[in-house]
Amino acid sequence: MLRKLPILLFLLLLMVSCRDKGYALLTVMTDQKDMILIAEYFNASQDRIRLVLTYDDYISYDDVIRDKPDLVIGKDLNNPLFIEGFSPVTPEKGIYPVLLRNGNAEGVTTLLPLAFDLPVIVYRRGEAALPFMMDGEDLKREGSARNREKESLFTHMGFSPLWNSDFLYWYLSSQNIRFYGEGVFQYDQEKLTEGIDSIRDWVSESNVSLEREKSFSDKYRYIPDYKLLQKGLIDFVPMMFSEYSALPGKETVSLTYSWFGNGERITPLNGVFAGIPLDSDRKKEGEEFLAWLLSEKGQKDLIRYKGIVSPGFALFDKFSSRESINRLFLPDAFPGKLNDRIFLSEQIGGLPWEPENWSAIRQQVLAPWLEDILWDNGVLPLSSYYKEWQLQFID
C-alpha cells in the first residue's frame, strides 16, 4: 500500500487541479504503453479534457466493473462481454468496414478498432518471384523445394511450421479453426484434430520427420531465425509486422516479405480497441477524445510526435484502422518498411471474436499445448491445459 501512496496522492492532486482549472477528468484503463505519449500529447493540445491512465498487462471485464473507468483502450476487447457493456459510439468515416463488423451490439457500434497487426513471411531479397500473399500451401511447396541435406541430415532448410508457435496459430486460423464460442474459450475438437494432422503431414511430406527437423534445430537454431535467414541457412521466417518493423534498418536491408493469409485475405491479429463503459459519467468527453484519436490529423500528429520521443512503428506499433493512414501516410513516414506491400481494404479480413484474456491464453495455454501435441501424441487434451491455467485465478 505504501508503494501506491505517491500515485494516489498524485491522482488526488491532479483531480483537485483539474477541478480548479475547469478540466473534465477522463480516466482511461489501458494495457497499451503508447497511451502514455498519447495522453501527454492530447493533454498538452487542448484545455478542456485531461486524460488520467490506469495500466494493467491484461484487462478483464471484472476490472472494468470494479474500477469504473470512463474509457477502456486495449487488446482482447472484441468479445460480447465488453461489446455489450459499452455505450453506442459513432464510428469515424474512413475506418475499414470489415474491422467494424464484430463491434456491434444489436446492430449498434459499441467497440471501435484502433489498430491491428498483420502476419508476414520474411525472406531474402532477390528470391525468385513470390506472391504478394502466401498461404500454407505456398510455404509448404517453397520450403520443401529449398531443403538440402548431406548424409541424411539437413544442412539447409527452407521452412518448418514447428519453428514458431505463433505461426501454428496463424495456420490454424487460416483453416477457419477458432477458439471462441458462447463468450468463452471453446473449440471444435474435430476441426482442431484435422488441423493438427495437416501440420504433421506437412512435416513428414516436406521435411521427412520430426527427428530430422530436431537435429537441424539443435545444431543451428541457437540464434534468432532472422539471423539464420541472413546467413543463408533457412529461407522463410514468420513474424508479425510489428516485429519486422522493429528490426534495425541494417538488419532488414537484405530482407523483404509477403503477407500471410488464406490466399484471399490477410488475417488481422492482435487488435487494439476502444470502448466507453455504459456507466461512464464522461461519455461526451470519451467520444470527443476518440474522434480526435481516430481522425486523420490526430493520427498524423501523434505518429510524428512518437517518432521524436519513442522508437516504434506508428501508433501501438501497428497499422491504423484508418485506411488512408496506412496507404498514404505510413509508406513515407517509415521508408523501407512497407516496400511495395501496401494492401487494399478488400485484402484484409475481419477481427474475429475472441475469449476474454485471449492474449494470455494464446501464450500460456495454446502455444505450449501445440508444441507438446506436435512432438508427443500422448499429451493431455487442450481443455486440460486450459483448466490448469484457470486454477491460478481461484482464491
VOBANU-137753 format. One record per residue (C-alpha): residue number from 1; residue in one letter; x, y, z. Coordinates in steps of 0.1 Angstrom, whole numbers, plus 5000, padded with zeros to 4 digits. Layout:
// residues N
REC pos code    u    v    w
REC NUM    A    X    Y    Z
...
//
This chain:
// residues 395
REC pos code    u    v    w
REC   1    M 5000 5000 5000
REC   2    L 5028 5024 5008
REC   3    R 5042 5020 4973
REC   4    K 5009 5031 4959
REC   5    L 5006 5062 4981
REC   6    P 5026 5085 4958
REC   7    I 5004 5075 4929
REC   8    L 4973 5080 4949
REC   9    L 4984 5114 4961
REC  10    F 4994 5125 4926
REC  11    L 4960 5115 4913
REC  12    L 4943 5133 4941
REC  13    L 4963 5165 4934
REC  14    L 4956 5162 4897
REC  15    M 4919 5159 4903
REC  16    V 4919 5189 4925
REC  17    S 4940 5208 4899
REC  18    C 4917 5198 4871
REC  19    R 4886 5208 4891
REC  20    D 4902 5242 4898
REC  21    K 4910 5248 4862
REC  22    G 4877 5236 4849
REC  23    Y 4891 5205 4832
REC  24    A 4870 5173 4827
REC  25    L 4889 5144 4841
REC  26    L 4887 5113 4818
REC  27    T 4900 5081 4834
REC  28    V 4913 5056 4808
REC  29    M 4920 5019 4816
REC  30    T 4946 5006 4792
REC  31    D 4972 4979 4786
REC  32    Q 4989 4999 4758
REC  33    K 5021 5017 4767
REC  34    D 5017 5041 4738
REC  35    M 4988 5056 4757
REC  36    I 5013 5074 4778
REC  37    L 5026 5095 4749
REC  38    I 4991 5098 4735
REC  39    A 4978 5112 4768
REC  40    E 5008 5135 4771
REC  41    Y 5002 5150 4736
REC  42    F 4964 5152 4740
REC  43    N 4966 5169 4774
REC  44    A 4990 5195 4761
REC  45    S 4970 5201 4729
REC  46    Q 4937 5214 4744
REC  47    D 4924 5228 4777
REC  48    R 4890 5210 4782
REC  49    I 4898 5174 4790
REC  50    R 4926 5157 4810
REC  51    L 4934 5120 4805
REC  52    V 4944 5100 4836
REC  53    L 4956 5065 4829
REC  54    T 4954 5033 4848
REC  55    Y 4976 5005 4834
REC  56    D 4975 4967 4836
REC  57    D 4990 4939 4814
REC  58    Y 4956 4923 4809
REC  59    I 4922 4939 4812
REC  60    S 4893 4918 4823
REC  61    Y 4856 4927 4823
REC  62    D 4856 4923 4861
REC  63    D 4884 4950 4862
REC  64    V 4861 4974 4843
REC  65    I 4831 4967 4865
REC  66    R 4853 4972 4897
REC  67    D 4873 5003 4887
REC  68    K 4846 5021 4866
REC  69    P 4869 5038 4841
REC  70    D 4854 5064 4817
REC  71    L 4872 5047 4787
REC  72    V 4889 5014 4780
REC  73    I 4916 5010 4754
REC  74    G 4934 4977 4749
REC  75    K 4937 4943 4734
REC  76    D 4913 4913 4738
REC  77    L 4882 4935 4740
REC  78    N 4865 4920 4709
REC  79    N 4841 4897 4727
REC  80    P 4804 4901 4737
REC  81    L 4813 4908 4774
REC  82    F 4828 4941 4765
REC  83    I 4808 4948 4734
REC  84    E 4775 4946 4753
REC  85    G 4789 4965 4782
REC  86    F 4800 4995 4762
REC  87    S 4780 5026 4751
REC  88    P 4770 5032 4715
REC  89    V 4795 5053 4696
REC  90    T 4796 5068 4661
REC  91    P 4825 5054 4640
REC  92    E 4847 5079 4622
REC  93    K 4844 5078 4584
REC  94    G 4874 5061 4568
REC  95    I 4877 5031 4592
REC  96    Y 4880 4997 4574
REC  97    P 4844 4985 4573
REC  98    V 4854 4949 4578
REC  99    L 4870 4958 4612
REC 100    L 4838 4974 4625
REC 101    R 4816 4943 4619
REC 102    N 4822 4925 4652
REC 103    G 4820 4956 4673
REC 104    N 4782 4957 4672
REC 105    A 4756 4950 4699
REC 106    E 4722 4945 4683
REC 107    G 4733 4965 4652
REC 108    V 4748 4994 4672
REC 109    T 4785 5000 4672
REC 110    T 4800 5000 4707
REC 111    L 4836 4989 4701
REC 112    L 4859 5009 4679
REC 113    P 4890 4993 4663
REC 114    L 4921 5015 4667
REC 115    A 4949 4994 4653
REC 116    F 4959 4959 4642
REC 117    D 4989 4938 4633
REC 118    L 4994 4915 4603
REC 119    P 5015 4883 4599
REC 120    V 5043 4883 4574
REC 121    I 5067 4857 4559
REC 122    V 5102 4872 4557
REC 123    Y 5128 4861 4532
REC 124    R 5159 4874 4515
REC 125    R 5157 4900 4487
REC 126    G 5165 4886 4453
REC 127    E 5145 4853 4458
REC 128    A 5125 4841 4428
REC 129    A 5092 4860 4425
REC 130    L 5070 4851 4454
REC 131    P 5033 4861 4458
REC 132    F 5021 4892 4475
REC 133    M 5003 4870 4499
REC 134    M 5015 4835 4508
REC 135    D 4993 4807 4523
REC 136    G 5003 4774 4540
REC 137    E 5005 4756 4507
REC 138    D 5028 4782 4492
REC 139    L 5052 4778 4522
REC 140    K 5050 4741 4521
REC 141    R 5059 4739 4484
REC 142    E 5086 4767 4485
REC 143    G 5101 4755 4517
REC 144    S 5104 4719 4506
REC 145    A 5120 4728 4473
REC 146    R 5148 4746 4491
REC 147    N 5158 4718 4515
REC 148    R 5194 4705 4512
REC 149    E 5209 4675 4531
REC 150    K 5241 4656 4535
REC 151    E 5243 4621 4549
REC 152    S 5206 4621 4558
REC 153    L 5209 4654 4578
REC 154    F 5197 4688 4567
REC 155    T 5224 4713 4560
REC 156    H 5198 4739 4549
REC 157    M 5161 4740 4555
REC 158    G 5135 4761 4537
REC 159    F 5109 4762 4564
REC 160    S 5092 4743 4592
REC 161    P 5058 4752 4607
REC 162    L 5072 4740 4640
REC 163    W 5097 4768 4643
REC 164    N 5072 4793 4656
REC 165    S 5042 4787 4678
REC 166    D 5026 4820 4666
REC 167    F 5028 4806 4630
REC 168    L 5009 4775 4642
REC 169    Y 4981 4797 4654
REC 170    W 4981 4817 4622
REC 171    Y 4979 4785 4601
REC 172    L 4951 4771 4622
REC 173    S 4932 4804 4619
REC 174    S 4937 4803 4581
REC 175    Q 4919 4769 4582
REC 176    N 4889 4786 4600
REC 177    I 4898 4769 4633
REC 178    R 4885 4792 4661
REC 179    F 4889 4792 4698
REC 180    Y 4858 4811 4708
REC 181    G 4822 4801 4714
REC 182    E 4794 4813 4736
REC 183    G 4816 4841 4751
REC 184    V 4843 4817 4764
REC 185    F 4873 4796 4753
REC 186    Q 4858 4768 4731
REC 187    Y 4869 4750 4700
REC 188    D 4857 4723 4676
REC 189    Q 4877 4692 4686
REC 190    E 4872 4675 4652
REC 191    K 4884 4705 4632
REC 192    L 4913 4711 4656
REC 193    T 4924 4674 4652
REC 194    E 4922 4678 4614
REC 195    G 4944 4710 4617
REC 196    I 4970 4692 4639
REC 197    D 4971 4663 4615
REC 198    S 4976 4686 4585
REC 199    I 5007 4701 4603
REC 200    R 5021 4666 4610
REC 201    D 5016 4658 4573
REC 202    W 5033 4690 4563
REC 203    V 5064 4680 4584
REC 204    S 5065 4644 4571
REC 205    E 5059 4653 4535
REC 206    S 5083 4682 4533
REC 207    N 5109 4677 4560
REC 208    V 5110 4639 4563
REC 209    S 5104 4636 4600
REC 210    L 5103 4653 4634
REC 211    E 5137 4638 4643
REC 212    R 5153 4652 4611
REC 213    E 5139 4687 4620
REC 214    K 5151 4684 4656
REC 215    S 5186 4676 4646
REC 216    F 5188 4707 4624
REC 217    S 5173 4729 4651
REC 218    D 5196 4715 4678
REC 219    K 5226 4723 4655
REC 220    Y 5217 4757 4641
REC 221    R 5188 4774 4658
REC 222    Y 5206 4788 4687
REC 223    I 5204 4823 4673
REC 224    P 5173 4843 4661
REC 225    D 5158 4828 4630
REC 226    Y 5162 4860 4610
REC 227    K 5199 4857 4616
REC 228    L 5198 4822 4601
REC 229    L 5179 4837 4572
REC 230    Q 5206 4863 4567
REC 231    K 5233 4836 4569
REC 232    G 5215 4815 4542
REC 233    L 5208 4785 4564
REC 234    I 5170 4788 4562
REC 235    D 5147 4806 4537
REC 236    F 5115 4817 4554
REC 237    V 5108 4833 4588
REC 238    P 5073 4841 4601
REC 239    M 5069 4873 4621
REC 240    M 5043 4898 4630
REC 241    F 5048 4930 4610
REC 242    S 5053 4948 4643
REC 243    E 5084 4925 4650
REC 244    Y 5097 4930 4615
REC 245    S 5093 4968 4616
REC 246    A 5112 4969 4649
REC 247    L 5143 4954 4634
REC 248    P 5170 4979 4627
REC 249    G 5173 4991 4591
REC 250    K 5207 4974 4587
REC 251    E 5191 4941 4596
REC 252    T 5163 4944 4570
REC 253    V 5182 4959 4541
REC 254    S 5187 4924 4527
REC 255    L 5152 4912 4536
REC 256    T 5117 4916 4523
REC 257    Y 5084 4898 4530
REC 258    S 5050 4886 4518
REC 259    W 5018 4888 4538
REC 260    F 5005 4855 4553
REC 261    G 4968 4847 4547
REC 262    N 4944 4821 4533
REC 263    G 4950 4830 4497
REC 264    E 4922 4856 4496
REC 265    R 4926 4877 4527
REC 266    I 4953 4886 4552
REC 267    T 4940 4879 4587
REC 268    P 4944 4909 4611
REC 269    L 4957 4899 4646
REC 270    N 4963 4915 4680
REC 271    G 4938 4943 4675
REC 272    V 4937 4973 4698
REC 273    F 4902 4985 4706
REC 274    A 4884 5013 4725
REC 275    G 4850 5014 4743
REC 276    I 4831 5037 4766
REC 277    P 4815 5017 4795
REC 278    L 4778 5021 4799
REC 279    D 4781 5036 4834
REC 280    S 4807 5062 4824
REC 281    D 4799 5098 4835
REC 282    R 4821 5112 4808
REC 283    K 4806 5097 4776
REC 284    K 4807 5130 4758
REC 285    E 4843 5136 4766
REC 286    G 4852 5100 4758
REC 287    E 4836 5103 4723
REC 288    E 4854 5136 4718
REC 289    F 4888 5121 4726
REC 290    L 4881 5090 4704
REC 291    A 4871 5112 4675
REC 292    W 4904 5131 4678
REC 293    L 4924 5098 4682
REC 294    L 4908 5083 4651
REC 295    S 4910 5115 4630
REC 296    E 4935 5117 4602
REC 297    K 4951 5148 4616
REC 298    G 4952 5134 4651
REC 299    Q 4969 5102 4639
REC 300    K 4995 5120 4618
REC 301    D 5004 5144 4646
REC 302    L 5007 5115 4671
REC 303    I 5028 5094 4647
REC 304    R 5052 5123 4641
REC 305    Y 5053 5130 4679
REC 306    K 5061 5094 4686
REC 307    G 5089 5094 4661
REC 308    I 5105 5121 4682
REC 309    V 5101 5108 4717
REC 310    S 5099 5070 4713
REC 311    P 5110 5044 4687
REC 312    G 5084 5022 4671
REC 313    F 5061 5018 4642
REC 314    A 5030 5041 4640
REC 315    L 5006 5040 4670
REC 316    F 5007 5010 4692
REC 317    D 5034 4996 4668
REC 318    K 5006 4985 4645
REC 319    F 4986 4995 4614
REC 320    S 4959 5020 4618
REC 321    S 4922 5011 4615
REC 322    R 4920 5042 4592
REC 323    E 4928 5031 4557
REC 324    S 4942 5064 4545
REC 325    I 4969 5064 4572
REC 326    N 4982 5030 4560
REC 327    R 4980 5037 4523
REC 328    L 4991 5073 4520
REC 329    F 5010 5083 4552
REC 330    L 5029 5053 4566
REC 331    P 5049 5044 4535
REC 332    D 5065 5079 4536
REC 333    A 5068 5081 4573
REC 334    F 5086 5047 4575
REC 335    P 5106 5044 4543
REC 336    G 5118 5009 4535
REC 337    K 5094 4991 4559
REC 338    L 5064 4988 4537
REC 339    N 5082 4985 4503
REC 340    D 5056 4978 4477
REC 341    R 5034 4958 4501
REC 342    I 5005 4982 4507
REC 343    F 4973 4962 4510
REC 344    L 4939 4972 4498
REC 345    S 4908 4973 4520
REC 346    E 4893 4941 4504
REC 347    Q 4926 4922 4510
REC 348    I 4922 4921 4548
REC 349    G 4898 4901 4568
REC 350    G 4879 4909 4600
REC 351    L 4890 4907 4636
REC 352    P 4871 4876 4649
REC 353    W 4856 4875 4683
REC 354    E 4880 4861 4709
REC 355    P 4876 4849 4745
REC 356    E 4884 4872 4774
REC 357    N 4922 4874 4781
REC 358    W 4929 4857 4747
REC 359    S 4965 4870 4746
REC 360    A 4973 4853 4778
REC 361    I 4955 4821 4768
REC 362    R 4974 4820 4734
REC 363    Q 5008 4824 4751
REC 364    Q 5002 4803 4782
REC 365    V 4978 4776 4771
REC 366    L 4976 4772 4733
REC 367    A 5013 4777 4725
REC 368    P 5027 4751 4749
REC 369    W 4999 4726 4741
REC 370    L 5006 4729 4703
REC 371    E 5043 4723 4710
REC 372    D 5036 4693 4732
REC 373    I 5010 4677 4709
REC 374    L 5031 4681 4678
REC 375    W 5061 4664 4695
REC 376    D 5042 4638 4716
REC 377    N 5009 4623 4708
REC 378    G 5004 4612 4744
REC 379    V 4998 4647 4760
REC 380    L 4966 4657 4777
REC 381    P 4938 4674 4757
REC 382    L 4938 4712 4752
REC 383    S 4909 4715 4776
REC 384    S 4931 4701 4805
REC 385    Y 4958 4727 4798
REC 386    Y 4931 4754 4800
REC 387    K 4916 4741 4832
REC 388    E 4951 4740 4848
REC 389    W 4957 4776 4837
REC 390    Q 4924 4787 4852
REC 391    L 4935 4774 4887
REC 392    Q 4958 4804 4892
REC 393    F 4927 4826 4894
REC 394    I 4910 4807 4921
REC 395    D 4913 4824 4955
//
